[in-house]
Amino acid sequence: MLRQIAGARPVGLVSIQALNRFYNRAHYAVIASWMTREDRELAIADNIAYVGAVLAAVAEEFGLPRPLIYAGFSQGVAMAYRAAAFVQRPCDGIIALAGDVAPDVAPLAAGLPPILLGRGSNDKLYSADQFEKDLQVLRDTGARATPHPFEGDHAWSPEFITRAGQFLDELSS
């Protein structure tokens, strides 16, 4: 959806939800996942095609404003990297919070747009070691990755949200 904000240029936001829905056993809420272990390669291909189709539909109806940024949290980070690497749309940046560089994307990382990579200091799911390994993979390929460790858990903290906003401003200027 596009809208004009206080005289600024049009701003677009498209939030693409993961395809695979299931019940959370603890609360019986419906939640979504990008993929599971079963038929993983097929699911990855389906998800990449799905993101591309959503962006094509948005572009047809509204046009795609720039910058185009992929943002992912936790498991969605791998999908954000994959979308930037494999969806046939120019992308201007990636916001990656608390998730790994997808192994199928690592060899292509040099061609990725600027990346903001975040991790909370108390994150038990995305370890400090994995954060450092991901940074090293990105740096070894020449990818432009900006690390942003912060005080917090496996969540979007106010500090990271502020930094993500600054990253968006940097890419827009």
Contacts in CASP RR format, 6 or more apart in sequence:
PFRMAT RR
TARGET T0000
AUTHOR 0000-0000-0000
METHOD contacts of the structure
MODEL  1
MLRQIAGARPVGLVSIQALNRFYNRAHYAVIASWMTREDRELAIADNIAY
VGAVLAAVAEEFGLPRPLIYAGFSQGVAMAYRAAAFVQRPCDGIIALAGD
VAPDVAPLAAGLPPILLGRGSNDKLYSADQFEKDLQVLRDTGARATPHPF
EGDHAWSPEFITRAGQFLDELSS
1 12 0 8 1.000
1 13 0 8 1.000
1 14 0 8 1.000
1 62 0 8 1.000
2 10 0 8 1.000
2 11 0 8 1.000
2 12 0 8 1.000
2 62 0 8 1.000
2 65 0 8 1.000
3 10 0 8 1.000
3 11 0 8 1.000
3 12 0 8 1.000
4 10 0 8 1.000
4 11 0 8 1.000
5 11 0 8 1.000
9 65 0 8 1.000
10 65 0 8 1.000
11 65 0 8 1.000
12 62 0 8 1.000
12 65 0 8 1.000
14 54 0 8 1.000
14 55 0 8 1.000
14 58 0 8 1.000
16 50 0 8 1.000
16 51 0 8 1.000
16 54 0 8 1.000
17 32 0 8 1.000
18 32 0 8 1.000
18 33 0 8 1.000
18 34 0 8 1.000
18 47 0 8 1.000
18 75 0 8 1.000
18 76 0 8 1.000
18 79 0 8 1.000
19 32 0 8 1.000
19 34 0 8 1.000
19 43 0 8 1.000
19 46 0 8 1.000
19 47 0 8 1.000
19 50 0 8 1.000
20 32 0 8 1.000
20 33 0 8 1.000
20 34 0 8 1.000
20 35 0 8 1.000
20 36 0 8 1.000
20 43 0 8 1.000
21 30 0 8 1.000
21 31 0 8 1.000
21 32 0 8 1.000
21 33 0 8 1.000
22 30 0 8 1.000
22 31 0 8 1.000
22 32 0 8 1.000
22 33 0 8 1.000
23 29 0 8 1.000
23 30 0 8 1.000
23 31 0 8 1.000
24 30 0 8 1.000
24 31 0 8 1.000
33 75 0 8 1.000
34 43 0 8 1.000
34 47 0 8 1.000
34 75 0 8 1.000
34 76 0 8 1.000
34 78 0 8 1.000
34 79 0 8 1.000
35 43 0 8 1.000
35 44 0 8 1.000
35 47 0 8 1.000
36 43 0 8 1.000
44 82 0 8 1.000
44 104 0 8 1.000
47 79 0 8 1.000
47 82 0 8 1.000
48 82 0 8 1.000
48 83 0 8 1.000
48 86 0 8 1.000
48 87 0 8 1.000
51 79 0 8 1.000
51 83 0 8 1.000
51 87 0 8 1.000
52 83 0 8 1.000
52 87 0 8 1.000
52 88 0 8 1.000
52 89 0 8 1.000
55 64 0 8 1.000
55 68 0 8 1.000
55 87 0 8 1.000
55 89 0 8 1.000
58 64 0 8 1.000
59 89 0 8 1.000
64 89 0 8 1.000
66 90 0 8 1.000
66 92 0 8 1.000
67 92 0 8 1.000
67 93 0 8 1.000
67 168 0 8 1.000
67 171 0 8 1.000
67 172 0 8 1.000
68 89 0 8 1.000
68 90 0 8 1.000
68 91 0 8 1.000
68 92 0 8 1.000
68 93 0 8 1.000
69 91 0 8 1.000
69 92 0 8 1.000
69 93 0 8 1.000
69 94 0 8 1.000
69 95 0 8 1.000
69 168 0 8 1.000
69 171 0 8 1.000
70 80 0 8 1.000
70 81 0 8 1.000
70 83 0 8 1.000
70 84 0 8 1.000
70 91 0 8 1.000
70 93 0 8 1.000
70 94 0 8 1.000
70 95 0 8 1.000
71 80 0 8 1.000
71 94 0 8 1.000
71 95 0 8 1.000
71 96 0 8 1.000
71 97 0 8 1.000
71 164 0 8 1.000
72 79 0 8 1.000
72 80 0 8 1.000
72 94 0 8 1.000
72 95 0 8 1.000
72 96 0 8 1.000
72 97 0 8 1.000
72 99 0 8 1.000
73 97 0 8 1.000
73 98 0 8 1.000
73 99 0 8 1.000
73 156 0 8 1.000
74 97 0 8 1.000
74 98 0 8 1.000
74 99 0 8 1.000
74 125 0 8 1.000
74 126 0 8 1.000
74 154 0 8 1.000
75 99 0 8 1.000
76 99 0 8 1.000
77 96 0 8 1.000
77 97 0 8 1.000
77 98 0 8 1.000
77 99 0 8 1.000
77 100 0 8 1.000
77 101 0 8 1.000
78 99 0 8 1.000
78 100 0 8 1.000
78 101 0 8 1.000
78 102 0 8 1.000
78 105 0 8 1.000
79 102 0 8 1.000
80 94 0 8 1.000
80 95 0 8 1.000
80 96 0 8 1.000
81 94 0 8 1.000
81 96 0 8 1.000
81 101 0 8 1.000
81 102 0 8 1.000
81 105 0 8 1.000
81 112 0 8 1.000
82 102 0 8 1.000
82 104 0 8 1.000
82 105 0 8 1.000
83 91 0 8 1.000
84 91 0 8 1.000
84 93 0 8 1.000
84 94 0 8 1.000
84 105 0 8 1.000
84 112 0 8 1.000
84 113 0 8 1.000
85 105 0 8 1.000
85 108 0 8 1.000
85 111 0 8 1.000
85 112 0 8 1.000
91 113 0 8 1.000
92 113 0 8 1.000
92 114 0 8 1.000
92 171 0 8 1.000
93 112 0 8 1.000
93 113 0 8 1.000
93 114 0 8 1.000
93 115 0 8 1.000
93 116 0 8 1.000
93 171 0 8 1.000
94 112 0 8 1.000
94 113 0 8 1.000
94 114 0 8 1.000
94 115 0 8 1.000
94 116 0 8 1.000
95 115 0 8 1.000
95 116 0 8 1.000
95 164 0 8 1.000
95 167 0 8 1.000
96 115 0 8 1.000
96 116 0 8 1.000
96 117 0 8 1.000
96 118 0 8 1.000
97 117 0 8 1.000
97 118 0 8 1.000
97 119 0 8 1.000
97 156 0 8 1.000
97 160 0 8 1.000
97 164 0 8 1.000
98 118 0 8 1.000
98 119 0 8 1.000
98 120 0 8 1.000
98 123 0 8 1.000
98 125 0 8 1.000
98 126 0 8 1.000
98 154 0 8 1.000
98 155 0 8 1.000
99 126 0 8 1.000
99 130 0 8 1.000
99 134 0 8 1.000
100 126 0 8 1.000
100 130 0 8 1.000
100 134 0 8 1.000
101 109 0 8 1.000
101 134 0 8 1.000
101 137 0 8 1.000
101 138 0 8 1.000
105 112 0 8 1.000
106 137 0 8 1.000
106 141 0 8 1.000
107 141 0 8 1.000
109 137 0 8 1.000
109 138 0 8 1.000
109 141 0 8 1.000
109 142 0 8 1.000
109 143 0 8 1.000
110 141 0 8 1.000
110 142 0 8 1.000
110 143 0 8 1.000
111 141 0 8 1.000
111 143 0 8 1.000
112 138 0 8 1.000
112 143 0 8 1.000
112 144 0 8 1.000
113 144 0 8 1.000
114 144 0 8 1.000
114 145 0 8 1.000
114 146 0 8 1.000
114 167 0 8 1.000
114 170 0 8 1.000
114 171 0 8 1.000
115 138 0 8 1.000
115 143 0 8 1.000
115 144 0 8 1.000
115 145 0 8 1.000
115 146 0 8 1.000
116 145 0 8 1.000
116 146 0 8 1.000
116 148 0 8 1.000
116 163 0 8 1.000
116 164 0 8 1.000
116 167 0 8 1.000
117 131 0 8 1.000
117 134 0 8 1.000
117 135 0 8 1.000
117 138 0 8 1.000
117 145 0 8 1.000
117 146 0 8 1.000
117 147 0 8 1.000
117 148 0 8 1.000
118 131 0 8 1.000
118 147 0 8 1.000
118 148 0 8 1.000
118 149 0 8 1.000
118 150 0 8 1.000
118 160 0 8 1.000
119 126 0 8 1.000
119 128 0 8 1.000
119 131 0 8 1.000
119 147 0 8 1.000
119 148 0 8 1.000
119 149 0 8 1.000
119 150 0 8 1.000
120 126 0 8 1.000
120 149 0 8 1.000
120 150 0 8 1.000
120 151 0 8 1.000
120 152 0 8 1.000
120 153 0 8 1.000
120 154 0 8 1.000
120 157 0 8 1.000
120 160 0 8 1.000
121 128 0 8 1.000
121 149 0 8 1.000
121 150 0 8 1.000
121 151 0 8 1.000
121 152 0 8 1.000
122 151 0 8 1.000
122 152 0 8 1.000
122 153 0 8 1.000
123 152 0 8 1.000
123 153 0 8 1.000
123 154 0 8 1.000
124 153 0 8 1.000
124 154 0 8 1.000
125 154 0 8 1.000
126 154 0 8 1.000
131 147 0 8 1.000
131 149 0 8 1.000
135 145 0 8 1.000
135 147 0 8 1.000
138 145 0 8 1.000
139 145 0 8 1.000
146 167 0 8 1.000
148 160 0 8 1.000
148 163 0 8 1.000
150 157 0 8 1.000
150 159 0 8 1.000
150 160 0 8 1.000
150 163 0 8 1.000
151 157 0 8 1.000
151 159 0 8 1.000
152 159 0 8 1.000
END
